[in-house]
Amino acid sequence: MLVPAANRSSFKRLLSAAIGGDSSVANNDAATGVPQEVQAGELESRRVPQEGQFVIVTCRLAIRLLHLHTVKKILTFCFLLLIFAVASAQEIQEQVEVELVQVDLVATDSKGNLITDLTQDDFVVKENGDAQPIKDFYNSSKEEIAFPLTMSFVVDTSGSMEEQVAGMTRIDIAVKAAEMVMSQLRQDDQVELIDFNKEPHEIEPFTTDENALQEKLKALTFAKASTSMNDAVIFAIDKMKSKVGRKVIVIFSDGMDTSSKSVEEDVLESIRKSDATLIAFYSEFSRLNFPAAGGGLAGSPARIQIRAGEDILTEYAQLSGGQFFSFQKEPELLKAIEAFRAFVRSQYTLTYKPPIHKKADWRKIKVECKRKDVHLRYREAYWAEKTPTPSSKTR
């Protein structure tokens, strides 16, 4: 629409006042809240009917422009308020998402018998020497305060596992041990099956279906292939990362790694950065009989390698707070399996909120028992990431 020449100067003055805030024009009437200039325009429109429509449109536009600077202020305030709210929400989220440190442990007396009647008040948890309040406490021997269990059976299916111990192949031993443990699992406990020779494979993903897992266990077969035990342990730890609750990895192997891409130190680092407990089942058959079977002497490189496999499995288990079982005869095997079942039933779980970490580093964990003559087995360190700040990402 074209503006008549008679009204152009008035329109320009109104527009200028609306944008620039001219107080002489933008002075509002206290009673009506409408600029005085606009009121005059409305009165004039009554006297000039032929220009009434134009004046009304012009006045409405002037009012909108006049209040534009107020709208800008409101929008600016809302924008700043939104930024503040987002920043606050981010900070709250980061504070909430700082992970609790979980410590799974077992307690034994001076004779090695498991102790299952300890309470939260019996424990003191320290990080780098400083006591930390215990947030959660679970006793797996008590149904009402048991912590969910996630377990991974990692079975070596290379050629050496075909050897027999106590009348059974090593795979038969793995199946028997798994079945005995699964018989005591609770409804929500999850178990997976991994086998490995030259590389690891997840045969059965985490499941609560005991029958499905038993079928896969019984279907395991030997392979004339190399052994990648280190890769298999790291593979199992990675599968556990997203799980919540107690995490137990059970390894059935002779420990003789021949083809892994990873080395021993890679496994040790993965164990330290994990809250999983490793249990190792090792048959002494090969170590004791290798010289006769393979023609090697006590100090031969081959026999040294076999002994090194035993030592490595022991180290992996101890570092995680787990246990190493070895056996030669059937009574020792049955005793080892029952000890494993008791281990799983007798774990305690403690959690605490870690202190602020200014940098990522290893943190020492020490758990003490107020009751005398109690020995505790647990992981003694964990990898702590730098504590998140409002300007950093959560871990």
C-alpha positions in Angstrom: 0.0 0.0 0.0 1.3 3.5 -0.9 1.4 6.1 1.9 -0.3 9.4 0.9 2.0 12.4 0.8 0.0 14.1 3.6 0.8 11.3 6.0 4.3 10.3 5.0 6.1 12.7 7.4 3.9 11.5 10.3 4.4 7.9 9.4 8.2 8.4 9.2 8.2 10.1 12.6 6.3 7.3 14.2 8.6 4.7 12.7 11.6 6.5 13.8 10.2 6.8 17.3 9.4 3.2 17.5 12.9 2.1 16.5 14.9 4.8 18.2 12.8 5.3 21.3 12.0 9.0 20.8 10.4 9.9 24.2 8.6 12.9 22.8 6.6 10.6 20.5 6.7 7.4 22.5 5.2 9.0 25.6 2.3 6.8 26.6 -0.9 7.9 28.2 -1.0 6.4 31.7 -4.6 5.5 31.6 -4.8 3.9 28.1 -1.2 2.7 27.5 -1.5 4.1 24.0 0.9 6.7 22.6 -0.6 10.2 22.6 0.4 10.7 19.0 -1.6 7.6 18.1 -4.6 8.8 20.1 -4.5 12.1 18.1 -4.3 10.1 14.9 -7.4 8.1 15.9 -9.3 11.3 16.6 -8.2 12.7 13.3 -9.4 9.6 11.5 -12.9 10.3 12.7 -12.8 13.7 11.2 -11.4 12.4 7.9 -13.5 9.4 7.0 -11.9 8.9 3.5 -8.5 8.3 5.1 -9.9 6.4 8.1 -8.8 3.0 7.0 -5.2 4.1 6.3 -4.9 5.9 9.6 -6.1 2.9 11.6 -3.6 0.6 9.8 -0.8 3.2 10.3 -1.6 3.5 14.0 -1.6 -0.2 14.6 1.7 -0.5 12.9 3.1 2.3 14.9 2.0 0.7 18.2 3.7 -2.6 17.2 6.9 -0.8 16.3 6.8 1.3 19.4 6.8 -1.8 21.6 9.4 -3.6 19.5 12.3 -2.6 21.8 10.3 -4.0 24.8 9.8 -7.3 22.9 13.5 -7.4 22.1 14.3 -7.1 25.8 11.9 -9.9 26.7 13.3 -12.2 24.0 16.9 -11.4 25.2 15.9 -12.2 28.8 14.3 -15.4 27.8 17.3 -16.4 25.7 19.7 -15.8 28.6 17.4 -17.7 31.0 17.3 -20.6 28.6 21.2 -20.7 28.5 21.3 -20.6 32.3 18.8 -23.5 32.5 20.7 -25.6 30.0 24.0 -25.0 31.8 22.5 -25.8 35.2 20.9 -29.0 33.8 24.2 -30.0 32.3 26.0 -29.5 35.6 23.4 -31.5 37.5 23.6 -34.3 34.9 27.3 -34.4 35.2 27.1 -34.5 39.0 24.6 -37.4 38.8 26.5 -39.4 36.2 29.8 -39.6 38.1 30.1 -43.4 38.5 30.1 -45.1 41.8 33.1 -47.4 42.5 32.1 -51.0 43.0 34.2 -53.4 45.0 33.3 -57.1 45.0 35.0 -59.2 47.7 35.1 -62.4 49.7 36.0 -62.9 53.3 37.8 -65.9 54.8 38.9 -66.8 58.3 42.5 -67.9 59.3 41.7 -71.5 58.0 40.4 -70.3 54.6 36.8 -70.9 55.3 34.4 -68.4 53.8 32.7 -65.9 56.1 29.1 -64.9 55.1 27.7 -63.0 58.1 29.5 -59.7 57.9 27.4 -56.4 57.7 28.1 -53.0 56.3 29.3 -51.8 59.7 32.1 -54.4 59.6 33.8 -52.7 56.6 35.9 -49.6 56.1 36.7 -48.6 52.5 39.6 -46.3 51.7 40.8 -44.7 48.4 44.4 -43.6 48.4 44.4 -43.8 52.2 41.3 -41.7 52.7 38.1 -43.3 54.2 35.1 -43.2 51.9 31.4 -43.5 53.1 29.9 -46.8 51.9 26.8 -46.0 49.8 25.5 -49.5 48.9 26.1 -52.9 50.6 25.1 -56.3 49.3 25.6 -59.8 50.7 25.2 -62.5 48.0 24.6 -65.2 50.7 21.4 -63.4 51.8 18.6 -63.6 49.3 17.0 -60.3 50.4 20.2 -58.3 49.9 21.9 -60.2 47.0 23.4 -58.3 44.1 22.5 -59.4 40.5 25.1 -61.6 38.8 26.5 -61.5 35.3 28.8 -64.4 34.4 30.8 -65.3 31.4 32.1 -68.8 30.7 35.3 -68.6 28.6 36.3 -72.0 27.3 39.5 -72.9 25.5 38.6 -75.3 22.6 42.1 -75.7 21.2 43.7 -79.1 20.7 45.2 -79.2 24.2 41.8 -79.2 25.8 41.1 -82.7 24.5 43.5 -84.2 27.1 41.8 -86.0 29.9 41.9 -85.3 33.6 40.1 -87.4 36.2 38.5 -89.3 33.3 37.1 -86.2 31.6 38.3 -83.9 28.9 38.9 -80.3 29.9 35.8 -79.3 28.0 33.8 -81.9 30.0 35.2 -80.3 33.1 34.1 -76.8 31.9 30.6 -78.2 31.2 30.3 -79.8 34.6 31.5 -76.7 36.5 29.1 -74.5 34.5 26.1 -76.8 35.2 26.8 -76.9 38.9 27.0 -73.1 39.1 24.0 -72.5 36.9 21.9 -74.6 39.3 22.1 -72.0 41.9 21.6 -68.9 39.7 18.7 -66.5 40.6 16.0 -65.6 38.1 17.6 -62.3 37.0 21.2 -63.6 36.8 22.6 -63.6 33.3 25.2 -66.0 31.7 27.0 -66.0 28.4 29.3 -68.5 26.7 32.5 -67.7 24.8 34.8 -70.2 23.2 38.2 -69.6 21.7 41.1 -71.2 19.9 42.7 -69.0 17.3 40.2 -66.3 18.1 37.3 -65.8 20.5 33.6 -66.2 19.6 30.4 -65.4 21.6 28.6 -68.7 21.3 25.6 -67.7 23.5 24.9 -64.0 24.3 23.9 -63.1 27.9 20.8 -65.0 28.8 18.7 -66.2 31.7 17.7 -69.3 29.7 19.7 -72.1 31.5 18.6 -74.7 29.0 19.8 -72.8 26.0 23.2 -72.3 27.5 23.5 -76.0 28.5 22.8 -77.0 24.9 25.6 -74.7 23.6 28.0 -76.0 26.3 27.4 -79.6 25.3 27.9 -78.8 21.6 31.4 -77.4 22.1 34.1 -79.3 20.1 37.8 -79.3 19.9 39.8 -77.6 17.1 43.3 -78.3 15.9 44.1 -74.7 16.1 46.3 -72.2 18.0 45.3 -70.6 21.3 44.5 -66.9 21.7 43.8 -66.7 25.4 44.8 -63.1 25.9 42.5 -62.0 23.2 39.7 -64.1 24.7 40.0 -62.5 28.2 40.0 -59.0 26.8 37.0 -59.9 24.6 35.1 -61.2 27.6 35.9 -58.1 29.7 34.7 -55.8 26.9 31.4 -57.8 26.7 30.9 -57.2 30.4 31.4 -53.4 30.4 27.7 -52.5 29.9 26.5 -54.9 32.5 25.3 -53.9 36.0 25.9 -55.9 39.2 28.5 -58.5 40.1 30.6 -59.6 37.1 32.4 -62.9 37.1 34.5 -64.3 34.2 35.3 -68.0 34.4 38.3 -69.2 32.3 38.9 -72.8 31.4 42.3 -73.0 29.8 45.9 -74.2 30.2 47.0 -70.6 29.9 49.4 -71.3 27.0 48.8 -68.5 24.6 50.3 -69.1 21.1 48.5 -66.6 18.7 47.0 -63.6 20.5 47.3 -60.1 18.9 47.4 -58.7 22.5 50.1 -59.4 25.0 50.0 -60.0 28.8 50.3 -56.4 29.7 47.3 -55.6 27.6 45.2 -58.1 29.6 46.5 -56.7 32.9 45.5 -53.2 31.9 42.0 -54.4 30.9 41.6 -56.2 34.2 42.6 -53.1 36.1 40.1 -51.0 34.3 37.3 -53.5 34.8 35.3 -54.4 37.9 35.0 -58.0 36.8 36.3 -60.8 38.9 38.2 -63.6 37.1 38.1 -67.2 38.1 40.6 -69.6 36.5 40.3 -73.4 36.2 43.6 -75.0 35.4 44.4 -78.7 35.0 47.9 -79.8 36.1 47.9 -82.7 33.7 49.9 -81.2 30.9 52.5 -79.6 33.2 53.2 -82.9 35.1 53.2 -85.2 32.0 54.6 -83.0 29.3 58.2 -84.2 29.5 57.1 -87.8 29.0 54.5 -87.0 26.3 56.5 -84.5 24.4 60.1 -85.6 25.1 61.0 -82.4 26.9 63.1 -82.1 30.1 62.2 -80.2 33.2 64.0 -77.1 32.0 63.0 -77.2 28.4 61.5 -74.2 26.7 58.2 -76.0 26.1 57.8 -77.0 29.8 58.8 -73.5 30.9 56.0 -72.2 28.6 53.5 -74.5 30.2 54.4 -73.4 33.7 54.2 -69.7 32.5 50.6 -70.4 31.4 49.8 -71.4 34.9 51.5 -68.4 36.4 49.7 -66.0 34.0 46.2 -67.4 34.9 47.1 -67.1 38.6 48.1 -63.5 38.1 45.0 -62.6 36.2 42.8 -64.1 38.9 44.6 -62.5 41.8 44.7 -59.0 40.2 40.9 -59.0 39.9 40.3 -60.3 43.4 39.3 -63.7 42.0 40.6 -67.2 42.5 42.8 -69.7 40.8 41.8 -73.4 40.9 44.1 -76.3 39.9 43.6 -80.1 40.2 45.0 -83.4 39.0 42.4 -86.0 40.2 38.6 -86.2 40.3 38.3 -85.5 44.1 40.4 -82.3 43.7 38.2 -81.3 40.7 35.0 -81.8 42.6 36.5 -79.8 45.5 37.5 -77.0 43.2 34.1 -76.8 41.6 32.4 -76.7 45.0 34.8 -74.0 46.1 33.9 -72.0 43.0 30.2 -72.3 43.8 30.8 -71.2 47.3 32.8 -68.2 46.1 30.0 -67.0 43.9 27.4 -67.4 46.7 29.6 -65.6 49.3 30.6 -62.4 47.6 30.0 -59.0 49.2 29.5 -55.9 47.1 30.3 -52.4 48.4 30.0 -49.1 46.5 31.1 -45.6 47.2 31.2 -42.3 45.5 34.7 -41.4 44.6 36.4 -38.2 45.6 37.1 -35.5 42.9 39.9 -36.6 40.6 41.9 -33.7 39.1 43.5 -36.0 36.6 43.0 -39.6 35.3 45.2 -42.1 37.2 45.2 -45.3 39.1 43.6 -45.1 42.5 44.4 -47.6 45.3 41.5 -49.3 47.1 41.9 -50.7 50.6 39.0 -52.5 52.4 39.4 -53.3 56.1 37.3 -55.5 58.3 36.7 -54.5 61.9 36.4 -58.1 62.9 39.7 -59.7 63.8 41.4 -62.5 61.8 39.4 -61.9 58.6 41.2 -62.0 55.3 39.6 -60.1 52.4 40.1 -60.7 48.7 39.2 -57.9 46.2 40.7 -55.8 43.5 43.1 -53.3 45.0 43.1 -50.5 42.4 41.0 -49.0 39.7 41.4 -46.6 36.8 39.8 -43.2 37.7 38.9 -40.7 34.9 39.2 -37.0 35.6 36.1 -35.8 37.4 33.7 -34.0 35.0 33.2 -30.3 35.2 30.3 -28.2 33.7 32.5 -27.6 30.7 33.6 -31.2 30.1 31.9 -34.4 29.1 30.7 -37.0 31.5 32.3 -40.4 31.5 
